[in-house]
Structure formats: structure tokens, C-alpha cells
């Protein structure tokens, strides 16, 4: 009986590489599609210096590392949709977790700025003099 249960468990178990990505993590193409249907607030959680060097158009900056984000999001409307990004997707993932723990339900990590830019999303780049 133990062998049978073990066999069923192994058969039903899904390997880590085959698991789906979390629903709150969006690829750039998914973000482009979803944001057309569900308008929301685009938040760049990088440092002000990173933000100034280039960011997505219509993004607001709320620095996760410097602590500004922790103050800002507590004042935000929990009924709105939020799309978070950073340099790699790490800080935006951490920011998403904080927002979810605070009761936000419509929050998405859209990943890395460079990937979003490469996917053709509109950016605002710093002009060099």
C-alpha cells in the first residue's frame, strides 16, 4: 500500500521546472495586453537616480531601497490596480509582497525595466547635453 501511495504521489507531483509562474508576475507582452484592459498605476521602485536615467512613460517613482516606497504605498488606494517594475524584478517582487500583506489585491510585478524597454514599451530617457 505504501508503494502504491508513493507511486501516485510521484506521478501526480509536478517538477519545479514545469510549474507555472505566479499569477502576479507578468511578462512584458502580458503587461501590454492586460494594462490596455485594466488601467492602473505604473510604479518604478528603483532609486531616483535609476529613474532619472530612463523610465517607462507615465511611471511614478517610489524608491524601494531608500524607504520611500514603504511610506508611499500605505497612502495608496487598495482598490486600484498597480504594476510594479525595477531593474531586475527583485525589488518589485519584494514591493508586491509588502502590498499584498497590507491588503492590496490587484498588484502585478512586471519585471525589469530593460525587458520592458526591449519589448517596445514607451520610455522617457534622459537626454545628454
The first five atom37 places (N, CA, C, CB, O) and aatype in JSON, in Angstrom:
{
  "aatype": [20, 20, 20, 20, 20, 20, 20, 20, 20, 20, 20, 20, 20, 20, 20, 20, 20, 20, 20, 20, 20, 20, 20, 20, 20, 20, 20, 20, 20, 20, 20, 20, 20, 20, 20, 20, 20, 20, 20, 20, 20, 20, 20, 20, 20, 20, 20, 20, 20, 20, 20, 20, 20, 20, 20, 20, 20, 20, 20, 20, 20, 20, 20, 20, 20, 20, 20, 20, 20, 20, 20, 20, 20, 20, 20, 20, 20, 20, 20, 20, 20, 20, 20, 20, 20, 20, 20, 20, 20, 20, 20, 20, 20, 20, 20, 20, 20, 20, 20, 20, 20, 20, 20, 20, 20, 20, 20, 20, 20, 20, 20, 20, 20, 20, 20, 20, 20, 20, 20, 20, 20, 20, 20, 20, 20, 20, 20, 20, 20],
  "atom_mask": [
    [1, 1, 1, 1, 1],
    [1, 1, 1, 1, 1],
    [1, 1, 1, 1, 1],
    [1, 1, 1, 1, 1],
    [1, 1, 1, 1, 1],
    [1, 1, 1, 1, 1],
    [1, 1, 1, 1, 1],
    [1, 1, 1, 1, 1],
    [1, 1, 1, 1, 1],
    [1, 1, 1, 1, 1],
    [1, 1, 1, 1, 1],
    [1, 1, 1, 1, 1],
    [1, 1, 1, 1, 1],
    [1, 1, 1, 1, 1],
    [1, 1, 1, 1, 1],
    [1, 1, 1, 1, 1],
    [1, 1, 1, 1, 1],
    [1, 1, 1, 1, 1],
    [1, 1, 1, 1, 1],
    [1, 1, 1, 1, 1],
    [1, 1, 1, 1, 1],
    [1, 1, 1, 1, 1],
    [1, 1, 1, 1, 1],
    [1, 1, 1, 1, 1],
    [1, 1, 1, 1, 1],
    [1, 1, 1, 1, 1],
    [1, 1, 1, 1, 1],
    [1, 1, 1, 1, 1],
    [1, 1, 1, 1, 1],
    [1, 1, 1, 1, 1],
    [1, 1, 1, 1, 1],
    [1, 1, 1, 1, 1],
    [1, 1, 1, 1, 1],
    [1, 1, 1, 1, 1],
    [1, 1, 1, 1, 1],
    [1, 1, 1, 1, 1],
    [1, 1, 1, 1, 1],
    [1, 1, 1, 1, 1],
    [1, 1, 1, 1, 1],
    [1, 1, 1, 1, 1],
    [1, 1, 1, 1, 1],
    [1, 1, 1, 1, 1],
    [1, 1, 1, 1, 1],
    [1, 1, 1, 1, 1],
    [1, 1, 1, 1, 1],
    [1, 1, 1, 1, 1],
    [1, 1, 1, 1, 1],
    [1, 1, 1, 1, 1],
    [1, 1, 1, 1, 1],
    [1, 1, 1, 1, 1],
    [1, 1, 1, 1, 1],
    [1, 1, 1, 1, 1],
    [1, 1, 1, 1, 1],
    [1, 1, 1, 1, 1],
    [1, 1, 1, 1, 1],
    [1, 1, 1, 1, 1],
    [1, 1, 1, 1, 1],
    [1, 1, 1, 1, 1],
    [1, 1, 1, 1, 1],
    [1, 1, 1, 1, 1],
    [1, 1, 1, 1, 1],
    [1, 1, 1, 1, 1],
    [1, 1, 1, 1, 1],
    [1, 1, 1, 1, 1],
    [1, 1, 1, 1, 1],
    [1, 1, 1, 1, 1],
    [1, 1, 1, 1, 1],
    [1, 1, 1, 1, 1],
    [1, 1, 1, 1, 1],
    [1, 1, 1, 1, 1],
    [1, 1, 1, 1, 1],
    [1, 1, 1, 1, 1],
    [1, 1, 1, 1, 1],
    [1, 1, 1, 1, 1],
    [1, 1, 1, 1, 1],
    [1, 1, 1, 1, 1],
    [1, 1, 1, 1, 1],
    [1, 1, 1, 1, 1],
    [1, 1, 1, 1, 1],
    [1, 1, 1, 1, 1],
    [1, 1, 1, 1, 1],
    [1, 1, 1, 1, 1],
    [1, 1, 1, 1, 1],
    [1, 1, 1, 1, 1],
    [1, 1, 1, 1, 1],
    [1, 1, 1, 1, 1],
    [1, 1, 1, 1, 1],
    [1, 1, 1, 1, 1],
    [1, 1, 1, 1, 1],
    [1, 1, 1, 1, 1],
    [1, 1, 1, 1, 1],
    [1, 1, 1, 1, 1],
    [1, 1, 1, 1, 1],
    [1, 1, 1, 1, 1],
    [1, 1, 1, 1, 1],
    [1, 1, 1, 1, 1],
    [1, 1, 1, 1, 1],
    [1, 1, 1, 1, 1],
    [1, 1, 1, 1, 1],
    [1, 1, 1, 1, 1],
    [1, 1, 1, 1, 1],
    [1, 1, 1, 1, 1],
    [1, 1, 1, 1, 1],
    [1, 1, 1, 1, 1],
    [1, 1, 1, 1, 1],
    [1, 1, 1, 1, 1],
    [1, 1, 1, 1, 1],
    [1, 1, 1, 1, 1],
    [1, 1, 1, 1, 1],
    [1, 1, 1, 1, 1],
    [1, 1, 1, 1, 1],
    [1, 1, 1, 1, 1],
    [1, 1, 1, 1, 1],
    [1, 1, 1, 1, 1],
    [1, 1, 1, 1, 1],
    [1, 1, 1, 1, 1],
    [1, 1, 1, 1, 1],
    [1, 1, 1, 1, 1],
    [1, 1, 1, 1, 1],
    [1, 1, 1, 1, 1],
    [1, 1, 1, 1, 1],
    [1, 1, 1, 1, 1],
    [1, 1, 1, 1, 1],
    [1, 1, 1, 1, 1],
    [1, 1, 1, 1, 1],
    [1, 1, 1, 1, 1],
    [1, 1, 1, 1, 1],
    [1, 1, 1, 1, 1],
    [1, 1, 1, 1, 1]
  ],
  "atom_positions": [
    [[0.83, -1.2, 0.0], [0.0, 0.0, 0.0], [0.87, 1.26, 0.0], [-0.94, 0.0, 1.22], [0.58, 2.22, -0.71]],
    [[1.95, 1.24, 0.81], [2.85, 2.39, 0.85], [3.46, 2.64, -0.52], [3.95, 2.18, 1.9], [3.59, 3.79, -0.95]],
    [[3.83, 1.57, -1.2], [4.42, 1.7, -2.54], [3.42, 2.31, -3.51], [4.89, 0.33, -3.05], [3.78, 3.16, -4.32]],
    [[2.18, 1.88, -3.42], [1.14, 2.42, -4.28], [0.94, 3.92, -4.04], [-0.18, 1.67, -4.06], [0.86, 4.69, -5.0]],
    [[0.87, 4.33, -2.77], [0.68, 5.74, -2.44], [1.87, 6.57, -2.9], [0.47, 5.91, -0.94], [1.7, 7.69, -3.39]],
    [[3.08, 6.03, -2.73], [4.28, 6.73, -3.18], [4.26, 6.89, -4.69], [5.54, 5.98, -2.73], [4.6, 7.95, -5.21]],
    [[3.86, 5.85, -5.4], [3.8, 5.91, -6.86], [2.79, 6.96, -7.31], [3.43, 4.53, -7.43], [3.06, 7.71, -8.25]],
    [[1.63, 7.02, -6.67], [0.61, 8.01, -7.01], [1.13, 9.41, -6.72], [-0.69, 7.75, -6.22], [0.94, 10.32, -7.53]],
    [[1.78, 9.59, -5.6], [2.32, 10.9, -5.23], [3.36, 11.35, -6.24], [2.93, 10.86, -3.82], [3.35, 12.51, -6.66]],
    [[4.25, 10.47, -6.63], [5.28, 10.82, -7.6], [4.69, 11.11, -8.97], [6.31, 9.71, -7.71], [5.14, 12.02, -9.67]],
    [[3.69, 10.34, -9.36], [3.04, 10.54, -10.65], [2.33, 11.88, -10.71], [2.06, 9.41, -10.93], [2.36, 12.57, -11.73]],
    [[1.7, 12.25, -9.61], [0.92, 13.48, -9.57], [1.78, 14.71, -9.3], [-0.14, 13.38, -8.52], [1.37, 15.84, -9.6]],
    [[2.96, 14.5, -8.73], [3.83, 15.64, -8.39], [4.31, 16.31, -9.67], [5.03, 15.18, -7.53], [4.65, 15.64, -10.65]],
    [[4.34, 17.62, -9.64], [4.79, 18.38, -10.78], [6.22, 18.84, -10.53], [3.84, 19.58, -11.05], [6.48, 19.46, -9.5]],
    [[7.16, 18.57, -11.44], [8.53, 19.02, -11.22], [8.61, 20.54, -11.15], [9.44, 18.49, -12.32], [7.76, 21.23, -11.71]],
    [[9.61, 21.06, -10.45], [9.75, 22.51, -10.3], [9.82, 23.23, -11.64], [10.98, 22.84, -9.48], [9.24, 24.3, -11.8]],
    [[10.53, 22.63, -12.59], [10.68, 23.3, -13.88], [9.37, 23.36, -14.66], [11.73, 22.59, -14.7], [9.25, 24.16, -15.59]],
    [[8.42, 22.55, -14.31], [7.15, 22.52, -15.04], [6.07, 23.38, -14.37], [6.66, 21.09, -15.18], [4.98, 23.53, -14.92]],
    [[6.36, 23.92, -13.21], [5.35, 24.71, -12.51], [5.15, 26.04, -13.22], [5.76, 24.94, -11.04], [6.07, 26.61, -13.8]],
    [[3.92, 26.51, -13.17], [3.61, 27.79, -13.79], [4.16, 28.92, -12.96], [2.1, 27.94, -13.99], [4.34, 28.79, -11.75]],
    [[4.41, 30.05, -13.62], [4.87, 31.23, -12.89], [3.71, 31.79, -12.08], [5.45, 32.31, -13.86], [2.55, 31.58, -12.42]],
    [[4.02, 32.5, -11.0], [2.95, 33.07, -10.18], [2.06, 34.0, -11.01], [3.53, 33.84, -8.98], [2.54, 34.69, -11.91]],
    [[0.78, 34.02, -10.7], [-0.18, 34.82, -11.45], [0.12, 36.32, -11.37], [-1.59, 34.56, -10.94], [-0.27, 37.07, -12.26]],
    [[0.8, 36.74, -10.33], [1.07, 38.17, -10.16], [2.33, 38.62, -10.9], [1.2, 38.49, -8.69], [2.67, 39.81, -10.86]],
    [[3.04, 37.71, -11.56], [4.23, 38.03, -12.34], [3.86, 38.06, -13.81], [5.38, 37.01, -12.07], [3.42, 37.05, -14.37]],
    [[4.04, 39.21, -14.45], [3.66, 39.36, -15.85], [4.88, 39.56, -16.73], [2.69, 40.53, -16.01], [5.79, 40.32, -16.39]],
    [[4.9, 38.89, -17.86], [5.91, 39.15, -18.89], [5.56, 40.48, -19.56], [5.99, 37.97, -19.95], [4.4, 40.9, -19.5]],
    [[6.53, 41.14, -20.2], [6.22, 42.42, -20.84], [5.04, 42.34, -21.81], [7.44, 42.91, -21.58], [4.22, 43.26, -21.84]],
    [[4.95, 41.28, -22.59], [3.83, 41.15, -23.54], [2.49, 41.02, -22.79], [4.03, 39.93, -24.46], [1.48, 41.56, -23.23]],
    [[2.5, 40.3, -21.67], [1.28, 40.16, -20.86], [0.9, 41.51, -20.26], [1.47, 39.1, -19.74], [-0.28, 41.86, -20.22]],
    [[1.9, 42.26, -19.79], [1.62, 43.58, -19.23], [0.98, 44.48, -20.28], [2.92, 44.22, -18.68], [0.01, 45.18, -20.0]],
    [[1.54, 44.48, -21.49], [0.99, 45.32, -22.56], [-0.48, 45.01, -22.79], [1.79, 45.14, -23.86], [-1.3, 45.91, -22.95]],
    [[-0.81, 43.74, -22.82], [-2.19, 43.31, -23.08], [-3.11, 43.64, -21.89], [-2.23, 41.79, -23.36], [-4.18, 44.22, -22.08]],
    [[-2.71, 43.27, -20.7], [-3.55, 43.47, -19.51], [-3.74, 44.95, -19.2], [-2.95, 42.77, -18.3], [-4.84, 45.37, -18.83]],
    [[-2.68, 45.75, -19.34], [-2.79, 47.17, -18.99], [-3.7, 47.93, -19.94], [-1.41, 47.82, -18.99], [-4.21, 49.0, -19.59]],
    [[-3.93, 47.4, -21.14], [-4.89, 48.03, -22.05], [-6.31, 47.86, -21.52], [-4.78, 47.43, -23.46], [-7.15, 48.75, -21.66]],
    [[-6.57, 46.71, -20.93], [-7.91, 46.39, -20.43], [-8.13, 46.89, -19.01], [-8.14, 44.89, -20.48], [-9.21, 47.37, -18.68]],
    [[-7.1, 46.78, -18.19], [-7.22, 47.15, -16.78], [-6.23, 48.26, -16.46], [-6.99, 45.92, -15.85], [-5.07, 48.0, -16.15]],
    [[-6.71, 49.48, -16.55], [-5.85, 50.64, -16.28], [-5.38, 50.58, -14.83], [-6.6, 51.97, -16.56], [-6.1, 50.1, -13.95]],
    [[-4.19, 51.07, -14.6], [-3.66, 51.06, -13.25], [-2.53, 52.05, -13.1], [-3.19, 49.67, -12.88], [-2.24, 52.83, -14.0]],
    [[-1.91, 52.0, -11.95], [-0.8, 52.89, -11.62], [0.49, 52.13, -11.88], [-0.88, 53.38, -10.13], [0.7, 51.04, -11.35]],
    [[1.35, 52.7, -12.71], [2.64, 52.12, -13.03], [3.68, 52.69, -12.08], [3.03, 52.38, -14.52], [3.9, 53.9, -12.05]],
    [[4.33, 51.83, -11.3], [5.26, 52.29, -10.27], [6.65, 51.71, -10.52], [4.76, 51.89, -8.86], [6.83, 50.5, -10.59]],
    [[7.62, 52.6, -10.64], [9.03, 52.24, -10.77], [9.62, 52.31, -9.36], [9.81, 53.19, -11.78], [9.67, 53.39, -8.77]],
    [[10.06, 51.17, -8.83], [10.55, 51.14, -7.45], [12.07, 51.26, -7.36], [10.1, 49.86, -6.76], [12.66, 50.98, -6.32]],
    [[12.7, 51.68, -8.46], [14.14, 51.88, -8.46], [14.49, 53.19, -7.76], [14.7, 51.88, -9.9], [13.61, 53.96, -7.38]],
    [[15.78, 53.43, -7.6], [16.24, 54.66, -6.96], [15.94, 55.86, -7.85], [17.76, 54.59, -6.65], [15.73, 55.69, -9.06]],
    [[15.9, 57.06, -7.3], [15.67, 58.25, -8.13], [16.72, 58.39, -9.25], [15.67, 59.51, -7.26], [16.4, 58.85, -10.34]],
    [[17.95, 58.0, -8.97], [19.0, 58.08, -9.99], [18.71, 57.12, -11.15], [20.37, 57.76, -9.36], [18.88, 57.47, -12.31]],
    [[18.28, 55.91, -10.82], [17.93, 54.94, -11.86], [16.73, 55.46, -12.67], [17.6, 53.55, -11.24], [16.71, 55.37, -13.9]],
    [[15.76, 55.99, -11.97], [14.56, 56.52, -12.61], [14.92, 57.65, -13.57], [13.55, 57.02, -11.54], [14.42, 57.7, -14.69]],
    [[15.79, 58.55, -13.13], [16.18, 59.69, -13.97], [16.94, 59.26, -15.22], [17.03, 60.65, -13.17], [16.87, 59.94, -16.24]],
    [[17.65, 58.14, -15.15], [18.42, 57.68, -16.32], [17.5, 57.12, -17.41], [19.44, 56.61, -15.89], [17.92, 56.99, -18.56]],
    [[16.28, 56.79, -17.06], [15.31, 56.3, -18.02], [14.23, 55.52, -17.31], [15.99, 55.43, -19.09], [14.51, 54.74, -16.4]],
    [[12.98, 55.71, -17.73], [11.85, 55.02, -17.11], [10.71, 54.91, -18.11], [11.39, 55.75, -15.82], [10.71, 55.57, -19.15]],
    [[9.74, 54.08, -17.78], [8.57, 53.97, -18.64], [7.73, 55.24, -18.52], [7.72, 52.72, -18.26], [7.6, 55.82, -17.44]],
    [[7.18, 55.65, -19.65], [6.31, 56.84, -19.63], [5.14, 56.56, -18.7], [5.81, 57.21, -21.06], [4.65, 55.44, -18.63]],
    [[4.7, 57.57, -18.01], [3.58, 57.54, -17.08], [3.9, 56.82, -15.76], [2.39, 56.89, -17.73], [3.02, 56.65, -14.92]],
    [[5.15, 56.38, -15.59], [5.53, 55.73, -14.33], [5.78, 56.78, -13.25], [6.8, 54.84, -14.53], [6.28, 57.87, -13.52]],
    [[5.43, 56.42, -12.03], [5.78, 57.23, -10.86], [6.92, 56.5, -10.15], [4.54, 57.46, -9.9], [7.01, 55.27, -10.17]],
    [[7.79, 57.27, -9.54], [8.93, 56.69, -8.84], [8.66, 56.64, -7.35], [10.19, 57.5, -9.13], [8.25, 57.62, -6.74]],
    [[8.91, 55.47, -6.77], [8.8, 55.27, -5.32], [9.93, 54.32, -4.91], [7.37, 54.7, -4.92], [9.81, 53.1, -5.04]],
    [[11.0, 54.9, -4.44], [12.24, 54.19, -4.15], [12.09, 53.12, -3.07], [13.31, 55.19, -3.74], [11.84, 53.43, -1.9]],
    [[12.25, 51.87, -3.47], [12.13, 50.76, -2.52], [13.33, 50.72, -1.58], [12.01, 49.42, -3.28], [13.16, 50.6, -0.36]],
    [[14.53, 50.82, -2.12], [15.76, 50.73, -1.31], [15.86, 51.84, -0.29], [16.99, 50.75, -2.2], [16.25, 51.62, 0.86]],
    [[15.5, 53.04, -0.69], [15.65, 54.21, 0.17], [14.54, 54.34, 1.22], [15.69, 55.45, -0.66], [14.61, 55.21, 2.08]],
    [[13.52, 53.49, 1.15], [12.46, 53.51, 2.13], [11.24, 54.33, 1.76], [12.99, 54.01, 3.39], [10.23, 54.3, 2.46]],
    [[11.32, 55.07, 0.67], [10.18, 55.9, 0.27], [8.96, 55.05, -0.06], [10.56, 56.76, -0.94], [7.83, 55.42, 0.27]],
    [[9.19, 53.9, -0.7], [8.08, 53.02, -1.07], [7.27, 52.6, 0.15], [8.61, 51.79, -1.79], [6.04, 52.62, 0.11]],
    [[7.94, 52.23, 1.23], [7.25, 51.79, 2.45], [6.31, 52.85, 2.99], [8.27, 51.42, 3.52], [5.26, 52.54, 3.56]],
    [[6.68, 54.11, 2.8], [5.82, 55.21, 3.24], [4.7, 55.48, 2.22], [6.65, 56.49, 3.45], [3.54, 55.67, 2.58]],
    [[5.08, 55.48, 0.94], [4.13, 55.83, -0.12], [2.95, 54.88, -0.21], [4.84, 55.87, -1.44], [1.8, 55.32, -0.19]],
    [[3.22, 53.59, -0.31], [2.13, 52.66, -0.62], [1.07, 52.61, 0.47], [2.69, 51.28, -0.85], [-0.06, 52.21, 0.2]],
    [[1.41, 52.99, 1.68], [0.43, 52.98, 2.76], [-0.67, 54.02, 2.54], [1.12, 53.22, 4.09], [-1.74, 53.95, 3.15]],
    [[-0.4, 54.99, 1.67], [-1.37, 56.05, 1.37], [-2.17, 55.75, 0.1], [-0.66, 57.38, 1.22], [-3.09, 56.5, -0.23]],
    [[-1.85, 54.67, -0.6], [-2.47, 54.37, -1.89], [-3.82, 53.68, -1.71], [-1.55, 53.51, -2.73], [-4.08, 53.04, -0.69]],
    [[-4.66, 53.81, -2.72], [-5.99, 53.21, -2.75], [-5.88, 51.71, -3.01], [-6.88, 53.89, -3.85], [-5.35, 51.29, -4.04]],
    [[-6.36, 50.9, -2.08], [-6.27, 49.44, -2.19], [-7.18, 48.88, -3.28], [-6.61, 48.8, -0.86], [-7.06, 47.7, -3.63]],
    [[-8.09, 49.68, -3.8], [-9.0, 49.21, -4.84], [-8.44, 49.39, -6.25], [-10.32, 49.93, -4.73], [-9.0, 48.87, -7.21]],
    [[-7.35, 50.13, -6.38], [-6.74, 50.36, -7.69], [-5.82, 49.2, -8.05], [-5.96, 51.69, -7.69], [-5.45, 48.38, -7.21]],
    [[-5.45, 49.17, -9.33], [-4.5, 48.19, -9.84], [-3.13, 48.83, -9.92], [-4.95, 47.65, -11.23], [-3.0, 49.98, -10.33]],
    [[-2.1, 48.08, -9.52], [-0.74, 48.59, -9.53], [0.17, 47.64, -10.31], [-0.21, 48.76, -8.09], [0.1, 46.42, -10.15]],
    [[1.02, 48.23, -11.16], [2.0, 47.5, -11.93], [3.38, 47.98, -11.47], [1.8, 47.7, -13.48], [3.71, 49.16, -11.61]],
    [[4.18, 47.08, -10.91], [5.48, 47.43, -10.34], [6.62, 46.91, -11.2], [5.6, 46.88, -8.92], [6.55, 45.8, -11.74]],
    [[7.67, 47.7, -11.33], [8.88, 47.22, -12.01], [10.11, 47.84, -11.37], [8.84, 47.55, -13.51], [10.03, 48.84, -10.65]],
    [[11.27, 47.23, -11.65], [12.55, 47.74, -11.16], [13.62, 47.39, -12.18], [12.9, 47.15, -9.75], [13.33, 47.29, -13.37]],
    [[14.86, 47.2, -11.74], [15.95, 46.88, -12.66], [15.95, 45.41, -13.07], [17.29, 47.24, -12.04], [16.27, 45.09, -14.21]],
    [[15.59, 44.53, -12.15], [15.66, 43.09, -12.44], [14.37, 42.33, -12.14], [16.78, 42.49, -11.66], [14.21, 41.2, -12.59]],
    [[13.47, 42.93, -11.39], [12.26, 42.25, -10.96], [12.31, 41.84, -9.5], [12.02, 41.04, -11.8], [11.29, 41.43, -8.94]],
    [[13.48, 41.96, -8.88], [13.64, 41.57, -7.47], [12.96, 42.57, -6.53], [15.13, 41.45, -7.13], [12.12, 42.18, -5.72]],
    [[13.33, 43.83, -6.63], [12.72, 44.83, -5.74], [11.22, 44.95, -5.96], [13.38, 46.2, -5.95], [10.46, 45.11, -5.01]],
    [[10.79, 44.87, -7.22], [9.35, 44.95, -7.49], [8.63, 43.74, -6.92], [9.09, 45.07, -9.0], [7.48, 43.84, -6.5]],
    [[9.3, 42.59, -6.9], [8.72, 41.41, -6.26], [8.58, 41.57, -4.76], [9.56, 40.18, -6.55], [7.57, 41.17, -4.17]],
    [[9.59, 42.17, -4.14], [9.53, 42.44, -2.7], [8.45, 43.47, -2.38], [10.9, 42.92, -2.18], [7.73, 43.35, -1.39]],
    [[8.36, 44.48, -3.23], [7.35, 45.53, -3.05], [5.95, 44.94, -3.18], [7.55, 46.67, -4.07], [5.05, 45.28, -2.41]],
    [[5.77, 44.06, -4.16], [4.48, 43.39, -4.35], [4.08, 42.63, -3.1], [4.53, 42.44, -5.56], [2.93, 42.69, -2.66]],
    [[5.02, 41.92, -2.53], [4.73, 41.13, -1.33], [4.27, 42.03, -0.18], [5.96, 40.32, -0.91], [3.32, 41.71, 0.52]],
    [[4.95, 43.16, 0.0], [4.54, 44.11, 1.06], [3.12, 44.62, 0.82], [5.52, 45.3, 1.12], [2.33, 44.73, 1.76]],
    [[2.81, 44.92, -0.43], [1.48, 45.42, -0.74], [0.42, 44.35, -0.51], [1.42, 45.92, -2.19], [-0.65, 44.65, 0.02]],
    [[0.7, 43.12, -0.91], [-0.25, 42.04, -0.68], [-0.48, 41.82, 0.81], [0.24, 40.75, -1.33], [-1.62, 41.61, 1.24]],
    [[0.58, 41.86, 1.6], [0.46, 41.69, 3.05], [-0.38, 42.8, 3.67], [1.84, 41.66, 3.71], [-1.0, 42.61, 4.72]],
    [[-0.39, 43.97, 3.02], [-1.16, 45.11, 3.52], [-2.6, 45.11, 3.0], [-0.48, 46.41, 3.13], [-3.38, 46.01, 3.34]],
    [[-2.96, 44.11, 2.19], [-4.34, 44.01, 1.74], [-4.61, 44.43, 0.31], [-5.17, 44.81, 2.61], [-5.77, 44.44, -0.11]],
    [[-3.58, 44.77, -0.46], [-3.77, 45.1, -1.87], [-3.98, 43.79, -2.63], [-2.54, 45.9, -2.45], [-3.25, 42.82, -2.4]],
    [[-4.96, 43.76, -3.52], [-5.24, 42.52, -4.24], [-4.93, 42.6, -5.73], [-6.68, 42.15, -4.06], [-4.75, 41.56, -6.38]],
    [[-4.87, 43.79, -6.28], [-4.61, 43.95, -7.71], [-3.22, 44.55, -7.92], [-5.69, 44.85, -8.37], [-3.08, 45.72, -8.3]],
    [[-2.19, 43.73, -7.66], [-0.81, 44.17, -7.78], [-0.07, 43.18, -8.67], [-0.13, 44.3, -6.38], [-0.21, 41.97, -8.5]],
    [[0.72, 43.7, -9.6], [1.48, 42.85, -10.52], [2.94, 43.28, -10.56], [0.87, 42.9, -11.92], [3.25, 44.47, -10.53]],
    [[3.81, 42.31, -10.63], [5.24, 42.56, -10.86], [5.45, 42.39, -12.36], [6.17, 41.57, -10.01], [5.28, 41.3, -12.89]],
    [[5.81, 43.48, -13.04], [6.02, 43.39, -14.48], [7.5, 43.3, -14.83], [5.4, 44.6, -15.17], [7.88, 43.39, -16.0]],
    [[8.35, 43.11, -13.8], [9.73, 42.74, -14.03], [10.73, 43.85, -14.18], [9.8, 41.94, -15.18], [10.71, 44.84, -13.46]],
    [[11.62, 43.66, -15.15], [12.8, 44.5, -15.33], [12.58, 45.6, -16.36], [13.98, 43.65, -15.74], [11.98, 45.38, -17.41]],
    [[13.06, 46.78, -16.04], [12.95, 47.93, -16.95], [13.54, 47.6, -18.32], [13.66, 49.16, -16.35], [12.92, 47.89, -19.34]],
    [[14.72, 47.0, -18.34], [15.38, 46.71, -19.62], [14.54, 45.78, -20.49], [16.76, 46.09, -19.38], [14.52, 45.93, -21.71]],
    [[13.85, 44.83, -19.88], [12.98, 43.91, -20.64], [11.73, 44.62, -21.16], [12.58, 42.71, -19.76], [11.28, 44.37, -22.28]],
    [[11.19, 45.5, -20.35], [10.02, 46.27, -20.76], [10.37, 47.21, -21.91], [9.45, 47.06, -19.57], [9.6, 47.37, -22.86]],
    [[11.53, 47.83, -21.8], [12.02, 48.72, -22.86], [12.26, 47.93, -24.14], [13.32, 49.44, -22.41], [11.87, 48.37, -25.22]],
    [[12.9, 46.77, -24.02], [13.19, 45.92, -25.19], [11.91, 45.43, -25.85], [14.05, 44.74, -24.78], [11.9, 45.16, -27.05]],
    [[10.83, 45.31, -25.08], [9.54, 44.85, -25.62], [8.8, 45.96, -26.34], [8.67, 44.3, -24.5], [7.72, 45.74, -26.9]],
    [[9.38, 47.16, -26.34], [8.78, 48.25, -27.1], [7.87, 49.18, -26.32], [8.03, 47.7, -28.21], [7.18, 50.01, -26.92]],
    [[7.85, 49.05, -25.0], [7.03, 49.98, -24.21], [7.66, 51.37, -24.27], [6.9, 49.49, -22.73], [8.88, 51.51, -24.35]],
    [[6.82, 52.37, -24.25], [7.3, 53.75, -24.36], [8.09, 54.15, -23.13], [6.13, 54.72, -24.58], [7.67, 53.9, -21.99]],
    [[9.25, 54.78, -23.38], [10.12, 55.19, -22.28], [10.4, 56.69, -22.38], [11.44, 54.39, -22.3], [10.16, 57.34, -23.39]],
    [[10.91, 57.18, -21.29], [11.4, 58.55, -21.24], [12.85, 58.45, -20.82], [10.55, 59.47, -20.26], [13.15, 58.09, -19.68]],
    [[13.75, 58.75, -21.73], [15.17, 58.64, -21.47], [15.75, 60.0, -21.16], [15.9, 58.01, -22.67], [15.26, 61.03, -21.64]],
    [[16.78, 60.0, -20.34], [17.47, 61.24, -20.01], [18.22, 61.7, -21.26], [18.46, 61.05, -18.79], [18.92, 60.92, -21.91]],
    [[18.07, 62.97, -21.6], [18.78, 63.5, -22.74], [20.15, 63.99, -22.3], [17.98, 64.63, -23.41], [20.28, 64.68, -21.29]],
    [[21.17, 63.63, -23.07], [22.54, 64.03, -22.74], [22.83, 65.35, -23.4], [23.57, 62.95, -23.19], [22.45, 65.6, -24.54]],
    [[23.53, 66.2, -22.66], [23.86, 67.54, -23.19], [25.27, 67.56, -23.71], [23.68, 68.62, -22.11], [25.74, 68.59, -24.19]]
  ]
}
